[in-house]
Amino acid sequence: MSTTEQVQAVEGVRPSKQRNLARYVLILGGLSAFGPLSIDMYLPALPVMTSELRTSDAMLQLTLSSFIVGLAIGQIVIGPLSDAIGRRKPLIAGLAIYVVASVLCALSPTAELLIASRTLQAIGAAAGIVIARATVRDLFSGIAMTRFFSMLMLVNGLAPILAPIVGGQVLNFTSWRGVFVVLTVFGALLLTVAAIALPEPLAVEHRRPAKFKPIMRTYGGLLRDRNFVGYALASGLLFGAVFAYIAGSSFALQDVYALSPQQYSLVFGLNGIGIVALGQVNGRIVGRFSERALLRTGLCLATLGALGVLLATSLHLPLAFLLPPLFLLVSSIGLIMPNATSLAMAEHPRTAGSASALLGVLQFVVGGLATPLVGLGGQGSAVPMAVVMAGFTVAALVAFLTLPNRR
């Protein structure tokens, strides 16, 4: 069954929207891929950037942390704003900011200016991420929403596959600055496509006023929702493990295991294939198995993989013993994220923008906490990365297991 046929077979979608579903998959997948693309594409260049910018590994890892902080700030503002004035205007503004900030990243002469530019870039990228999730909630409900999130993994999952590969190949022809030129082009392309081909999904009668007190009440209500917070924490803590992998794998696999930038990008891409594969499996079997059961399975697989990575690095085993559990951990995202997102947002159709924002903030804030922890372990060892990954993954499983046993 093709992607278009899968989309048109989704139950619960509004009939008038069926002819546009393939377009929604591509556009919303591209928007939600902003984060992985902006993070992953320059990873093969990090060791080179450390030398060229005359800085430390820990300082360069702050370019990841600052991006995550910018994503959190951008989402918390753009989410409720999109509930008030619709999805299109904040999206177009955010994409324009992203393009400008990407140019500044390419021109940054110091690590400090690169960190500042990355923060601004992330604020722009946040519009794509939060509005993509909110738009899915505008159009779908129930299992149909979970299936659509799974289909987005087909497009979104290509980002971690292609980003480091493209980044590694770009380094064959130019410096790390060329990576940010590619991101500038990608942002400009999505800005053009969104302006022309993405209609407004939020009807005027469903909009809410963008006033401070109602926004705070909405966020307060979400934070008091035990299920929303539990699913958000489970996915957020898993994000922390993944960001530890993102922050540490470039140095661990290239410096400790002596992979070239191109070899590293291929390993990274293979793990991305696992995300796509499990995401598509999830879309086919959800309904026969509950979202909660699939989420539990994904978290168990992630925990098993993280503990395997910790064992392999602690015992200094060869690369062949590290890559399979690493693949298992990263691939589990394909099961975890569609189900956790759908379960968290299911009961909040009228505040989808705010719910999407808070969900993203919790995910990326936890990810931001994990990233510098990898750098604290020092250089020359993959163990700090593995310890952080295992700790956050186990915590994600615990957060899920403490939830009430209901949808």
C-alpha positions in Angstrom: 0.0 0.0 0.0 1.4 3.4 -1.0 1.8 6.3 1.4 -1.2 8.1 -0.3 -3.4 5.0 0.0 -2.4 4.5 3.6 -3.3 8.1 4.3 -6.7 7.9 2.5 -7.5 4.8 4.5 -7.1 6.5 7.8 -10.3 6.4 9.8 -11.8 9.5 11.4 -10.4 12.1 8.9 -12.8 14.7 7.6 -14.0 13.6 4.1 -13.3 17.0 2.6 -9.7 16.7 3.7 -9.0 13.3 2.2 -7.7 14.5 -1.2 -5.2 16.7 0.6 -3.8 14.1 3.0 -0.7 13.1 1.0 0.2 16.8 0.8 -0.3 17.2 4.5 2.0 14.3 5.2 4.8 15.8 3.1 4.4 19.4 4.4 3.8 18.6 8.0 6.6 15.9 7.9 8.9 18.6 6.5 7.9 21.0 9.2 8.4 18.5 12.0 11.7 17.5 10.6 13.2 21.0 11.3 14.5 19.8 14.7 16.3 16.7 13.5 17.7 18.4 10.4 19.0 21.4 12.3 20.6 19.2 15.0 21.9 16.2 13.0 23.2 17.8 9.8 26.2 19.4 11.3 27.1 16.6 13.8 29.9 15.1 11.5 31.5 18.6 11.5 31.7 19.0 15.3 35.3 17.8 15.7 36.4 20.1 12.9 34.5 23.0 14.2 36.2 22.6 17.6 39.5 23.2 16.0 38.5 25.9 13.5 36.6 28.0 16.1 39.4 27.4 18.7 37.0 26.2 21.4 36.3 23.1 23.5 34.0 20.1 22.9 31.9 21.3 25.8 31.5 24.7 24.2 30.5 23.2 20.9 27.9 21.0 22.7 26.3 24.2 23.9 25.3 24.9 20.3 23.0 21.9 20.8 21.8 23.0 24.2 21.1 26.5 23.0 19.1 25.1 20.1 17.0 23.0 22.5 16.4 26.0 24.8 15.4 28.1 21.7 12.9 25.4 20.7 11.4 25.4 24.2 11.0 29.2 24.2 9.6 29.3 20.7 7.1 26.6 21.3 5.7 28.0 24.6 5.0 31.3 22.8 3.9 30.1 19.3 1.6 27.3 20.6 -1.1 29.5 22.3 -0.5 32.2 19.7 -1.5 29.7 17.0 -4.7 28.8 19.0 -5.6 32.5 18.9 -4.8 33.7 15.4 -4.6 30.5 13.4 -1.7 28.3 12.4 -0.5 30.0 9.2 0.7 33.4 10.3 2.9 32.2 13.2 4.2 29.5 10.9 5.2 31.9 8.1 6.9 34.3 10.6 8.8 31.4 12.2 10.1 30.1 8.9 11.3 33.5 8.0 13.2 33.8 11.3 14.7 30.4 10.7 16.0 31.4 7.3 17.7 34.6 8.6 19.2 32.8 11.6 20.6 30.0 9.4 22.5 32.7 7.4 23.8 34.1 10.7 25.0 30.6 11.7 26.9 30.2 8.5 28.6 33.6 9.0 29.4 33.2 12.7 33.2 33.8 13.4 33.1 32.6 17.0 31.5 29.8 19.1 29.7 32.4 21.2 28.0 34.0 18.1 27.2 30.6 16.7 25.5 29.7 20.0 23.4 32.9 19.9 22.5 32.4 16.2 21.5 28.8 17.0 19.1 30.0 19.6 17.4 32.3 17.2 17.4 29.5 14.6 15.6 27.3 17.0 12.9 29.8 17.8 12.1 29.9 14.1 12.2 26.1 13.9 9.8 25.8 16.8 7.0 27.2 14.7 7.2 24.3 12.3 7.4 21.7 15.0 4.6 22.9 17.2 2.2 23.9 14.4 2.7 20.5 12.6 1.6 18.6 15.7 -1.3 21.1 16.3 -2.5 20.8 12.7 -2.6 17.0 13.0 -4.8 17.4 16.1 -7.0 19.9 14.2 -7.7 17.3 11.5 -7.7 13.9 13.3 -8.8 12.2 16.5 -8.4 8.8 18.1 -6.6 6.0 16.3 -6.6 8.1 13.1 -4.4 10.6 14.8 -2.0 7.9 16.0 -1.8 6.5 12.5 -1.2 9.9 11.0 1.6 10.6 13.4 3.1 7.2 12.4 2.9 8.2 8.8 4.7 11.4 9.6 7.6 9.2 10.8 8.0 8.1 7.2 8.9 11.7 6.2 10.2 12.9 9.5 12.3 9.7 9.9 14.2 10.6 6.7 15.7 13.6 8.5 18.0 11.7 10.8 18.9 9.3 7.9 19.7 12.0 5.3 20.9 14.9 7.6 24.2 13.5 8.8 24.9 11.8 5.4 24.3 15.1 3.6 26.4 16.9 6.2 29.2 14.4 5.8 29.1 14.8 2.0 29.0 18.6 2.2 32.2 18.5 4.2 33.8 16.8 1.2 33.3 20.0 -0.8 33.2 22.8 1.7 33.6 23.7 5.3 31.0 23.3 8.1 29.6 26.6 7.1 28.2 25.0 4.0 26.0 22.8 6.2 24.2 25.9 7.4 23.9 27.2 3.8 22.0 23.9 3.0 19.7 24.5 6.0 19.1 28.0 4.8 17.9 26.7 1.4 15.7 24.0 3.1 14.1 26.7 5.3 13.5 29.0 2.3 11.9 26.1 0.4 9.5 25.1 3.2 8.6 28.8 3.7 7.6 29.0 0.0 5.7 25.7 0.0 3.8 26.5 3.3 2.9 30.0 2.0 1.5 28.6 -1.2 0.1 25.1 -0.4 -0.8 24.9 3.3 -4.3 26.1 4.0 -5.4 27.3 7.4 -6.6 24.2 9.4 -8.1 26.0 12.4 -11.6 27.4 12.0 -12.2 30.9 13.3 -14.9 29.6 15.7 -12.4 27.3 17.4 -9.9 30.0 18.2 -9.1 31.2 21.7 -8.0 34.7 22.8 -4.3 35.2 23.2 -4.5 36.8 26.7 -2.0 36.1 29.4 -4.4 34.8 32.1 -6.3 32.4 29.9 -3.0 31.1 28.5 -1.7 30.5 32.0 -4.9 28.8 32.9 -4.6 26.6 29.9 -1.1 25.6 30.7 -2.0 25.1 34.4 -4.8 22.8 33.4 -2.5 20.8 31.2 0.1 20.5 34.0 -2.6 19.2 36.3 -3.6 16.6 33.8 -1.9 13.5 35.2 -2.1 11.6 32.0 -0.8 14.4 29.8 2.2 15.1 32.1 2.9 11.3 32.3 3.0 10.7 28.6 4.9 14.0 28.0 7.5 12.9 30.6 7.8 9.5 29.2 8.5 10.9 25.7 10.6 13.7 27.1 12.9 11.5 29.1 13.3 9.3 26.0 14.2 12.5 24.2 16.9 13.1 26.8 18.4 9.7 26.0 18.3 10.5 22.3 19.9 13.9 22.7 22.6 12.4 24.8 23.2 10.1 21.8 23.1 13.1 19.4 25.5 15.2 21.6 28.0 12.4 22.4 27.9 10.0 19.4 29.9 12.2 17.0 32.8 12.4 19.5 32.4 8.8 20.8 32.2 7.1 17.4 34.8 9.3 15.6 37.3 9.8 18.4 37.0 6.6 20.4 36.0 4.2 17.7 37.9 6.0 14.9 35.1 6.3 12.4 35.5 8.9 9.6 32.8 11.6 9.3 31.3 9.7 6.3 31.3 6.4 8.2 29.7 8.1 11.2 27.0 9.6 9.0 26.2 6.1 7.6 25.8 4.6 11.1 23.6 7.6 12.1 21.5 7.1 8.9 21.1 3.3 9.6 19.6 4.1 13.0 17.2 6.5 11.3 16.1 3.7 9.0 15.1 1.9 12.2 12.9 4.8 13.2 11.1 4.8 9.9 10.6 1.0 9.9 9.1 0.9 13.4 7.0 4.0 12.7 5.4 2.3 9.8 4.9 -1.0 11.7 3.2 1.1 14.4 0.8 2.7 11.9 -0.2 -0.8 10.6 -0.8 -2.5 13.9 -2.3 0.3 16.0 -6.0 -0.6 16.5 -5.2 -4.2 16.8 -3.0 -3.2 19.8 -3.7 -0.2 21.9 -1.5 2.9 21.8 -0.7 2.3 25.4 0.5 -1.3 24.8 2.6 -0.2 21.8 4.1 2.7 23.9 5.0 0.2 26.7 6.7 -2.1 24.1 8.7 0.8 22.7 9.9 1.9 26.1 10.9 -1.6 27.0 12.9 -2.0 23.8 14.6 1.4 24.4 15.6 0.4 27.9 17.0 -2.9 26.7 19.0 -1.1 24.0 20.3 1.6 26.4 21.5 -1.0 28.9 23.2 -2.8 26.1 25.0 0.3 25.1 26.1 0.9 28.7 27.5 -2.7 28.9 29.4 -2.4 25.6 31.0 0.9 26.4 31.8 0.0 30.0 33.6 -3.2 29.0 35.3 -1.5 26.1 33.8 -4.0 23.7 34.4 -3.7 19.9 32.2 -1.6 17.8 30.2 -4.6 16.6 28.9 -5.1 20.1 27.9 -1.4 20.5 26.0 -0.8 17.2 23.1 -3.4 17.6 21.8 -2.1 21.0 22.3 1.5 19.8 20.2 0.7 16.8 17.5 -0.8 19.1 17.4 2.2 21.3 17.2 4.8 18.5 14.7 2.7 16.4 12.3 2.6 19.4 11.5 6.2 18.7 9.2 4.9 15.9 7.0 3.2 18.4 7.3 5.6 21.3 6.7 9.1 19.7 3.5 8.5 17.7 1.7 6.8 20.6 3.0 9.1 23.3 2.0 12.2 21.3 -1.4 10.9 20.4 -2.2 9.8 24.0 -1.0 13.1 25.4 -3.0 15.3 23.0 -6.1 13.1 22.7 -8.2 15.0 25.4 -7.2 18.5 24.3 -8.7 19.3 20.9 -9.6 22.9 21.7 -6.2 23.8 22.9 -4.1 21.8 20.5 -1.6 24.5 20.0 -0.9 25.0 23.7 -0.9 21.2 24.3 1.6 20.7 21.4 3.8 23.5 22.7 3.9 22.2 26.3 4.5 18.7 25.0 7.4 19.9 22.9 8.8 22.1 25.7 8.8 19.2 28.2 10.6 17.0 25.6 13.2 19.5 24.6 13.9 20.9 28.1 14.6 17.4 29.3 16.7 16.9 26.2 18.5 20.1 27.0 19.4 18.9 30.4 20.8 15.6 29.1 23.1 17.2 26.5 25.6 19.0 28.8 25.7 16.0 31.1 27.5 14.1 28.3 30.2 16.7 28.2 30.8 16.6 31.9 32.3 13.2 31.6 35.3 14.5 29.7 36.8 13.3 26.4 38.2 10.0 25.3 35.4 7.7 26.5 31.9 6.7 25.3 30.9 5.7 28.8 29.5 9.2 29.9 27.2 9.2 26.9 26.0 5.6 27.7 25.4 6.4 31.3 23.2 9.4 30.5 21.3 7.4 27.8 20.6 4.5 30.2 19.6 6.8 33.1 17.1 8.8 31.0 15.7 5.7 29.3 15.0 3.9 32.6 13.4 7.0 34.0 11.1 7.2 30.9 9.9 3.7 31.5 9.3 4.4 35.2 7.3 7.5 34.3 5.1 5.4 32.0 4.6 2.6 34.5 3.4 5.0 37.2 0.5 6.2 35.0 -3.1 5.1 35.7 -3.9 2.0 33.5 -6.2 3.7 31.1 -6.2 5.6 27.8 
